[in-house]
């Protein structure tokens, strides 16, 4: 059953006309969808009805004599989604029913209902004169009385879940509809007043189930996220990659230079366990094991701050390919992003119309900037040998001379990162590669001496769009000796940052001794990618339940003394 979105047509209403009726043969239609009707917009934090209104609604439903939460009748031969119905009966001509027979709609009692399921909406036409009702006592269907008809439709509320049975029909105006033949069955009532508009961002994220029902764009963003992930999988599968899953909990986080979440386990009460910051080390172990093309889509965790573009829990995609160099990684990335942009715009023109079109020009090839050469040109400054032990002091001196704000934790990598953010990233509004970073910024990457700058640089490329990093890719270091040296340097920077000792991953170094083929590695943050393609500027909006702060606050939603549901600050 699809998720609820906004009502796309006028709400429930009654129409009285003549008394003539007509009959026709029909095939049965069975769809589950939410029935929507207009209510007064309520956009404040107390969205749901008062206790008095809530109680009256509940008593009315209980007094109807109907089961409020019946078991769903699983009949696969009769069930059809709104999307399948619209597609399957699109051939009907105006005033035509299935098998070409016509049905008059001039009944004495009519009600029009809009059924919304996902992004699809179907109009249901209810005529009391032709609707039947199932009688449990006789186990037979008989005509629905006027009282039954009125009672049911007076009880319908915006957000109620119903089952509708009827026959496909296209109206004289061309509207593909359902002529209801049995009294609609309430599947699950909405006991609160569902608002028609929500603008309070904090309330929306704390009541996501309501937000997704009311705000079409919020739901369409999540649908686009699902389509993007599916497209990435299909792209990688088409190139022969195998999807794998690697551990999230381990003795060390591994991978990226980031502060990890620490925990313990019942089985190892005396051991320190960390949540992974990246799956990189595990994936390269699989390459060592003979899996030459692999990828993983899954969560990672970094115990760092929360802002508009960062969340401690996030989703990444990483792939690794043996015998693939930096040039091939860049080409693959450009092909993938061009395909994703095309797919996104096709969806926005189709079912996801609430989203703005993606106007980023992903025409290949993307622009490229050399890290050190571009910085030296922009700053009119010649870097010292960055591999020398005094380089951090020299770069710090330059910061002070030029009155550039120093990072909170001062190490050579953080200093260079600050310069990149200050001088290079603002130049990357369109898709732009920053290539050949200093070796200290990529401890897991192969490195070489740049013939122009004579600096040790990494075989690495970062893709920026709109001034934000989107992709990180490089040739993997496969020498256990060079990797040990780089791990030791990385541990030194981590120790300076955290003030405590950092262990080197000896088991990974031992694994490298078995021979890692020349390998290209690639990583992309899915959350930021969805933000870019959906035109969203907050990471909250592309996560089903918002960032960590929002998720932790979900438990504070309470019912106040007046009976309304309220989100605590």
C-alpha positions in Angstrom: 0.0 0.0 0.0 1.4 3.3 -1.1 2.1 6.2 1.3 -0.4 9.1 1.6 0.1 12.4 -0.1 -2.1 15.4 -0.5 -5.6 15.4 -2.1 -5.4 16.4 -5.7 -9.1 16.9 -6.4 -12.1 18.6 -4.6 -13.1 16.9 -1.3 -16.1 14.7 -0.4 -19.4 16.4 -1.2 -23.0 15.3 -1.9 -24.9 16.0 -5.1 -28.6 15.6 -5.6 -30.1 15.2 -9.0 -32.7 13.0 -10.8 -33.8 9.5 -9.6 -33.0 7.4 -12.7 -30.5 4.6 -12.4 -28.8 2.3 -14.8 -26.9 -1.0 -14.5 -24.0 -2.5 -16.4 -21.8 -5.5 -16.2 -18.4 -4.8 -14.6 -15.2 -6.2 -13.3 -14.3 -5.6 -9.6 -11.8 -3.0 -8.5 -10.2 -3.2 -5.0 -7.9 -0.5 -3.9 -6.7 0.7 -0.5 -6.0 4.4 -0.2 -6.5 7.3 2.1 -9.7 9.4 1.7 -8.9 13.1 1.9 -11.3 16.0 2.4 -10.7 19.8 3.0 -10.2 21.0 6.5 -9.1 24.3 7.8 -5.4 24.7 7.6 -3.6 24.3 11.0 0.1 24.9 10.8 1.0 25.4 14.5 2.5 22.7 16.8 -0.9 21.6 18.2 -2.0 19.9 15.0 -4.2 17.2 16.3 -7.7 17.7 17.6 -8.7 18.7 21.1 -9.5 15.9 23.6 -13.2 16.7 23.3 -13.2 16.5 19.5 -11.1 13.4 19.7 -13.5 11.7 22.1 -16.6 12.6 20.0 -14.9 11.2 16.9 -14.1 8.0 18.7 -17.6 7.5 20.2 -19.2 8.2 16.8 -17.1 5.6 15.1 -17.8 3.0 17.9 -21.5 3.7 17.6 -21.5 3.0 13.9 -21.6 -0.7 14.5 -18.6 -1.4 12.3 -15.3 -2.9 13.2 -12.8 0.0 13.3 -9.7 -1.9 12.6 -10.7 -5.0 10.6 -8.2 -7.5 9.2 -7.2 -6.7 5.7 -8.9 -9.1 3.2 -6.0 -10.6 1.3 -7.4 -11.3 -2.1 -4.6 -10.8 -4.7 -6.9 -11.4 -7.6 -9.1 -8.4 -6.7 -6.6 -5.9 -5.3 -5.3 -3.1 -7.5 -3.3 0.0 -6.7 -4.3 3.5 -7.9 -1.3 3.5 -10.2 -2.3 0.1 -11.8 -5.9 1.2 -12.2 -5.0 4.5 -13.9 -2.6 2.6 -16.2 -4.7 -0.4 -16.9 -7.9 1.5 -17.8 -6.5 4.5 -19.5 -7.9 3.3 -22.8 -11.5 3.9 -21.7 -13.4 6.6 -23.8 -15.6 9.2 -22.1 -18.8 7.6 -20.6 -17.4 4.1 -21.2 -17.2 1.3 -18.6 -15.3 -1.9 -18.9 -16.5 -4.1 -21.8 -17.9 -1.0 -23.5 -21.1 -0.6 -21.5 -22.3 2.8 -20.4 -23.6 3.7 -16.9 -25.8 6.7 -16.1 -24.6 8.9 -13.2 -27.9 10.7 -12.6 -28.7 8.8 -9.4 -30.5 10.5 -6.5 -27.7 10.4 -4.0 -24.1 10.9 -5.1 -20.9 11.4 -3.3 -17.5 12.1 -4.9 -14.4 10.9 -3.1 -10.7 11.3 -4.0 -8.4 8.4 -3.2 -4.8 9.2 -3.0 -2.1 6.5 -3.0 1.5 7.7 -3.3 1.6 10.2 -6.2 -1.6 8.8 -7.8 -5.2 10.0 -7.3 -8.4 8.3 -8.4 -11.9 9.7 -8.1 -14.6 7.4 -6.7 -18.2 8.0 -7.5 -20.7 6.7 -4.9 -24.4 6.4 -5.9 -26.6 5.3 -3.1 -29.2 3.8 -5.5 -26.6 1.3 -6.9 -24.4 0.6 -3.8 -24.9 -2.7 -2.0 -24.2 -3.5 1.7 -23.0 -6.9 3.1 -25.4 -8.3 5.8 -23.5 -10.5 8.2 -26.7 -12.2 9.4 -27.7 -13.5 5.9 -24.2 -13.5 4.5 -25.6 -11.7 1.4 -25.4 -8.3 -0.3 -28.4 -6.1 -0.4 -29.0 -2.4 -1.3 -27.6 0.1 1.1 -30.3 2.2 2.8 -30.2 6.0 2.7 -29.5 6.1 6.4 -26.5 3.8 6.0 -25.3 5.9 3.1 -25.5 9.2 5.0 -24.2 7.8 8.2 -21.0 6.5 6.5 -20.3 9.6 4.6 -20.9 11.9 7.6 -18.2 9.9 9.4 -15.5 10.1 6.7 -12.6 12.3 7.8 -9.5 13.5 6.0 -6.8 10.8 6.5 -9.2 7.8 6.9 -8.1 4.6 5.3 -10.8 2.8 3.2 -11.3 0.0 0.8 -13.3 0.8 -2.3 -14.9 -1.8 -4.6 -16.3 -0.8 -8.0 -16.1 -0.7 -11.8 -13.7 1.3 -14.0 -15.4 4.2 -15.7 -14.4 7.4 -17.6 -16.7 10.4 -17.1 -18.1 12.6 -19.8 -15.3 15.1 -19.0 -12.7 12.5 -19.4 -11.9 11.7 -15.7 -11.0 8.1 -15.2 -13.0 7.1 -12.1 -14.4 4.2 -10.1 -18.2 3.6 -9.9 -18.5 2.3 -6.4 -20.7 -0.8 -6.1 -20.4 -1.7 -2.4 -20.5 0.6 0.6 -16.9 1.6 1.3 -15.3 -0.2 4.2 -13.4 1.7 6.8 -10.0 0.0 7.2 -8.3 2.3 9.7 -9.7 5.7 10.9 -7.7 8.9 11.5 -8.7 10.0 15.0 -7.2 13.5 14.7 -7.8 16.5 12.5 -5.2 16.2 9.8 -4.0 19.7 8.8 -3.9 20.8 5.2 -0.7 22.8 5.6 2.4 22.6 7.8 5.1 25.3 7.8 6.7 24.9 11.3 9.9 23.1 10.4 10.6 21.8 13.9 7.1 20.4 14.2 7.2 18.8 10.8 10.4 16.9 11.5 9.2 15.7 14.9 5.9 14.5 13.5 7.2 13.1 10.2 4.3 10.8 9.7 2.0 13.8 9.6 4.4 15.9 7.5 4.6 13.2 4.8 0.8 13.0 4.6 0.4 16.8 4.2 3.5 18.0 2.3 3.9 16.5 -1.1 7.4 17.8 -1.6 8.6 16.1 1.7 7.4 12.7 0.5 8.6 13.3 -3.1 12.1 14.0 -1.8 12.2 10.6 -0.1 10.8 9.0 -3.2 13.6 10.6 -5.2 16.2 9.3 -2.7 14.9 5.8 -3.2 15.1 6.2 -7.0 18.7 7.6 -6.8 19.9 4.7 -4.7 18.2 2.3 -7.1 19.8 4.0 -10.1 23.3 3.8 -8.5 22.8 0.1 -7.9 21.7 -0.5 -11.4 24.6 1.5 -12.8 27.2 -0.4 -10.8 25.5 -3.8 -11.5 25.6 -3.0 -15.2 29.4 -2.6 -15.0 29.8 -6.0 -13.2 30.1 -4.8 -9.6 28.8 -7.1 -6.8 27.1 -5.6 -3.8 28.4 -6.6 -0.3 27.8 -5.8 3.3 30.7 -5.3 5.8 30.8 -4.9 9.6 29.5 -1.8 11.3 31.0 -2.7 14.8 34.7 -3.5 15.2 37.6 -2.9 17.5 38.6 0.1 15.5 36.5 2.4 13.3 39.0 2.2 10.4 39.0 4.3 7.2 38.5 8.1 7.4 40.2 10.5 9.8 37.2 11.2 12.0 36.2 10.9 15.7 34.3 7.5 16.1 31.4 6.5 18.3 32.6 4.1 21.1 30.6 1.4 22.8 30.8 -2.0 24.5 29.3 -5.4 23.9 28.1 -8.0 26.3 30.3 -10.6 24.7 33.4 -8.4 25.1 32.7 -6.3 28.3 36.4 -5.5 28.7 36.9 -4.5 25.0 36.5 -1.1 23.4 34.3 -1.3 20.2 33.7 1.5 17.7 31.1 2.1 15.0 32.7 2.4 11.6 33.5 5.8 10.1 33.8 4.2 6.6 33.7 0.7 5.2 36.9 1.2 3.2 39.2 -1.2 5.0 36.7 -4.0 5.0 36.0 -3.6 1.3 39.7 -3.7 0.4 40.0 -6.9 2.3 37.4 -8.4 0.0 39.4 -7.2 -3.0 42.4 -9.0 -1.5 40.1 -12.0 -1.4 39.5 -12.0 -5.1 36.4 -9.8 -5.4 37.7 -7.4 -8.1 34.6 -5.2 -8.4 32.5 -4.6 -5.3 30.4 -1.9 -3.8 28.5 -1.2 -0.6 25.6 1.2 0.2 25.1 1.6 3.9 25.4 3.7 7.1 28.5 5.2 8.6 29.0 7.1 11.9 31.2 10.0 12.9 31.0 11.5 16.4 31.1 15.1 15.1 28.8 18.2 15.0 25.4 18.6 13.4 24.6 21.4 10.9 22.6 21.9 7.7 24.8 19.5 5.7 26.3 17.1 8.3 24.7 14.4 10.5 26.6 12.0 12.7 24.8 9.1 11.1 24.9 9.2 7.3 24.6 6.9 4.2 27.5 6.4 1.8 28.2 4.4 -1.3 31.7 3.1 -1.9 33.0 1.0 -4.7 36.4 -0.6 -5.4 37.7 -1.9 -8.7 41.0 -3.8 -9.2 43.2 -2.4 -12.0 41.4 0.9 -12.2 43.4 4.2 -12.0 42.4 7.7 -11.2 41.5 8.6 -14.8 39.1 5.7 -15.0 37.5 6.6 -11.6 36.9 10.2 -12.8 35.3 9.0 -16.1 33.0 6.5 -14.2 31.9 9.3 -11.9 31.1 11.7 -14.6 29.0 9.0 -16.5 27.1 8.1 -13.3 26.3 11.7 -12.3 25.1 12.6 -15.9 22.8 9.5 -15.7 21.5 10.5 -12.3 20.7 14.0 -13.4 18.8 12.8 -16.4 16.8 10.3 -14.3 16.0 12.9 -11.7 14.6 15.3 -14.3 12.6 12.6 -15.9 11.0 11.8 -12.5 10.4 15.5 -11.8 8.6 15.8 -15.1 6.5 12.7 -14.2 5.3 11.6 -10.8 7.5 13.9 -8.6 6.2 17.2 -9.9 6.5 19.0 -6.6 10.3 19.0 -6.8 12.2 21.7 -8.8 14.1 20.6 -11.9 17.8 19.9 -11.5 19.5 22.7 -13.5 23.1 21.7 -12.8 25.1 21.3 -16.0 26.8 17.8 -15.7 28.2 18.0 -19.3 31.5 16.1 -19.5 34.3 16.6 -18.9 34.1 18.4 -15.6 36.5 21.2 -14.7 39.8 20.3 -12.8 41.9 22.2 -10.3 45.3 21.1 -9.0 45.3 21.5 -5.2 48.8 22.9 -4.7 49.2 24.8 -7.9 45.8 26.5 -7.6 46.4 27.5 -4.0 49.8 28.9 -4.7 48.4 30.9 -7.6 45.4 32.2 -5.6 47.5 33.1 -2.6 50.7 34.2 -4.4 52.5 32.0 -2.0 55.1 29.2 -2.4 54.5 26.3 -0.1 57.4 24.8 1.8 58.2 21.0 1.4 55.0 19.7 3.0 56.7 16.4 3.8 59.2 18.1 6.0 58.7 18.0 9.8 58.8 21.8 10.0 56.1 22.3 7.4 53.3 22.7 9.9 55.1 25.5 11.7 55.8 27.3 8.4 52.2 27.1 7.2 51.0 28.3 10.7 53.3 31.3 10.4 51.8 32.1 7.0 48.3 31.9 8.5 49.2 34.5 11.1 50.9 36.8 8.7 47.8 36.8 6.4 45.4 36.9 9.4 43.6 33.7 8.3 41.6 32.2 11.1 43.3 29.1 12.4 41.4 25.8 12.9 40.4 24.8 16.4 42.7 21.7 16.3 45.9 22.8 14.5 47.6 20.0 12.4 49.0 20.1 9.0 45.9 18.4 7.5 43.5 20.8 9.2 45.5 23.8 8.1 45.5 22.7 4.5 41.8 21.9 4.7 41.1 25.4 5.9 43.0 26.9 2.9 41.1 24.7 0.5 37.8 25.8 2.1 38.9 29.4 1.8 40.4 29.6 -1.6 39.5 26.5 -3.7 36.0 25.3 -2.8 34.3 28.7 -3.6 35.6 28.2 -7.1 33.7 24.9 -7.5 30.1 26.0 -8.1 29.7 23.9 -11.2 31.0 20.3 -11.1 34.7 20.7 -10.5 37.5 18.2 -9.6 40.2 19.1 -7.1 43.1 16.8 -7.8 46.4 15.8 -6.3 46.0 16.7 -2.7 49.1 16.8 -0.4 50.0 13.3 0.8 49.0 14.0 4.4 45.3 14.6 3.4 44.9 11.1 2.0 46.7 8.5 4.1 45.1 5.5 2.3 45.9 6.8 -1.2 48.9 6.1 -3.4 51.2 9.1 -3.6 53.9 10.4 -5.9 56.1 13.4 -6.5 54.5 16.0 -8.7 57.0 16.9 -11.4 55.8 20.6 -11.4 55.6 21.4 -7.7 58.1 18.8 -6.5 55.6 18.0 -3.6 54.5 14.6 -2.5 50.9 14.4 -3.6 48.2 11.8 -3.6 46.6 10.1 -6.6 43.3 11.5 -5.4 40.4 13.6 -6.8 37.5 15.3 -4.9 34.4 16.4 -6.8 32.7 19.6 -5.6 29.4 20.9 -6.8 27.9 24.1 -5.4 31.0 24.6 -3.3 30.3 21.3 -1.4 32.2 18.0 -1.6 30.2 15.3 -3.3 32.7 12.5 -4.3 36.1 11.4 -3.0 38.1 8.9 -5.1 41.7 7.7 -5.3 44.1 5.0 -6.2 44.5 2.8 -3.1 47.8 2.4 -1.3 48.8 -1.3 -1.7 52.3 -1.3 -0.3 52.2 -2.5 3.4 55.4 -0.6 4.1 54.1 2.7 2.7 50.8 2.2 4.3 52.4 1.7 7.7 54.3 4.9 7.3 51.1 6.8 6.4 49.2 5.2 9.3 51.9 6.3 11.7 51.6 9.9 10.3 47.8 9.7 10.5 48.0 8.5 14.1 50.3 11.4 15.0 47.7 13.9 13.6 44.9 12.1 15.4 46.8 12.2 18.7 47.4 15.9 18.3 43.6 16.4 17.7 42.2 14.1 20.4 45.0 14.3 23.0 45.2 10.5 23.3 47.0 7.6 21.7 45.7 6.0 18.5 46.2 2.4 17.6 47.5 1.4 14.1 45.4 -1.2 12.3 48.0 -4.0 12.3 45.5 -6.6 11.0 45.0 -4.6 7.8 48.7 -4.1 7.3 49.1 -7.9 7.6 46.4 -8.4 5.1 48.2 -6.1 2.6 51.2 -8.5 2.8 49.1 -11.0 0.9 49.1 -8.7 -2.2 46.5 -6.1 -2.9 46.2 -5.5 -6.7 46.4 -1.9 -7.9 42.9 -0.7 -7.0 40.7 2.3 -7.5 38.4 3.3 -4.6 35.4 5.7 -4.8 33.0 7.1 -2.1 30.0 9.4 -2.3 27.6 10.7 0.5 24.1 9.7 -0.5 22.5 12.3 1.7 24.4 15.2 0.1 23.8 13.7 -3.4 20.0 13.7 -2.8 20.2 17.2 -1.4 21.9 18.4 -4.6 19.5 16.6 -7.1 16.3 17.5 -5.1 17.2 21.2 -4.7 17.2 20.9 -0.9 19.6 22.8 1.3 19.0 20.9 4.6 20.1 17.4 5.3 17.0 17.0 7.5 14.8 17.0 4.5 16.4 14.0 2.8 16.5 11.8 5.9 13.2 10.0 6.7 13.3 11.2 10.3 15.7 14.1 10.2 19.1 14.4 11.8 20.3 12.9 15.1 19.0 15.9 17.2 15.5 15.3 15.7 15.6 11.6 16.2 16.6 11.9 19.9 13.8 14.5 20.4 11.1 12.2 19.1 10.7 10.6 22.5 9.8 14.0 24.0 6.4 14.2 22.1 3.7 14.3 24.8 0.0 14.9 25.3 -0.7 18.1 27.1 -3.4 18.8 29.7 -5.8 20.0 27.0 -5.5 16.7 25.2 -3.6 18.0 22.2 -0.4 16.3 21.0 2.5 18.7 21.4 6.2 18.5 20.5 8.4 19.5 23.4 11.2 22.0 22.6 
